[in-house]
C-alpha cells in the first residue's frame, strides 16, 4: 500500500485578507483515494478565526481519518 499524509488547501469564507488555509490528514491515506479527497475538500469552506489542529472534516470518505488545519488565522 502506498500511503502518505495528504495535504491541501480549503477556502476561507468572508475574510478578505485570507482566501485559503492549509490542511492535512491526521494519518497517512492511500494515494488511490487522493483524487476523491480533493473533490470533497474542494467543496469545503471554513470561517475565521481558526487554529492549528482544528478539525475541518471528520472521518473523511469513511477512512477514520480527519482533516485538520495547519495554520492559525485570526479575525
C-alpha positions as CSV (number, residue, x, y, z in Angstrom):
1,X,0.0,0.0,0.0
2,X,1.4,3.4,-1.0
3,X,0.2,5.9,1.7
4,X,1.3,9.4,2.7
5,X,-0.1,12.3,4.7
6,X,-2.5,14.2,2.4
7,X,-2.0,18.0,2.2
8,X,-4.2,20.5,0.5
9,X,-6.0,23.9,1.0
10,X,-9.5,24.8,1.9
11,X,-11.2,28.1,1.0
12,X,-11.9,30.7,3.8
13,X,-15.3,32.3,3.9
14,X,-15.8,36.0,4.5
15,X,-12.2,37.0,5.1
16,X,-10.8,39.4,2.6
17,X,-7.2,39.0,3.9
18,X,-7.2,35.2,3.7
19,X,-8.6,33.3,0.7
20,X,-7.3,29.8,1.7
21,X,-5.9,27.9,4.6
22,X,-3.6,24.8,4.5
23,X,-4.8,21.5,5.8
24,X,-3.5,17.9,6.2
25,X,-4.7,14.5,7.1
26,X,-4.1,13.2,10.7
27,X,-2.7,9.9,9.3
28,X,-1.3,8.6,6.0
29,X,-4.0,7.9,3.4
30,X,-3.6,5.6,0.4
31,X,-2.7,7.6,-2.7
32,X,-5.5,5.9,-4.7
33,X,-8.0,8.0,-2.6
34,X,-6.3,11.3,-3.2
35,X,-8.4,12.3,-6.2
36,X,-11.7,11.7,-4.3
37,X,-10.3,13.5,-1.3
38,X,-9.5,16.5,-3.5
39,X,-13.1,16.5,-4.8
40,X,-14.5,16.5,-1.2
41,X,-12.1,19.2,0.1
42,X,-12.8,21.5,-2.9
43,X,-16.4,21.8,-1.7
44,X,-15.5,22.9,1.8
45,X,-15.3,26.4,3.3
46,X,-14.1,27.4,6.8
47,X,-14.7,30.5,8.8
48,X,-12.2,32.5,10.8
49,X,-10.9,32.5,13.5
50,X,-9.3,29.1,13.1
51,X,-6.4,27.5,14.9
52,X,-3.7,24.9,14.1
53,X,-5.2,21.4,14.8
54,X,-8.8,22.4,14.4
55,X,-10.8,19.7,12.7
56,X,-12.0,20.7,9.2
57,X,-13.6,17.3,8.2
58,X,-14.1,14.3,10.5
59,X,-13.8,10.7,9.1
60,X,-13.3,11.8,5.5
61,X,-14.5,9.2,3.0
62,X,-15.2,6.9,5.9
63,X,-11.4,6.3,6.4
64,X,-11.5,7.1,10.1
65,X,-9.0,9.9,9.3
66,X,-9.7,13.6,10.0
67,X,-8.6,16.6,8.0
68,X,-7.1,19.3,10.3
69,X,-5.9,22.9,9.8
70,X,-2.2,23.6,9.8
71,X,-2.3,27.4,10.1
72,X,-3.7,29.9,12.6
73,X,-5.9,32.7,11.2
74,X,-7.4,35.3,13.5
75,X,-10.1,37.7,12.5
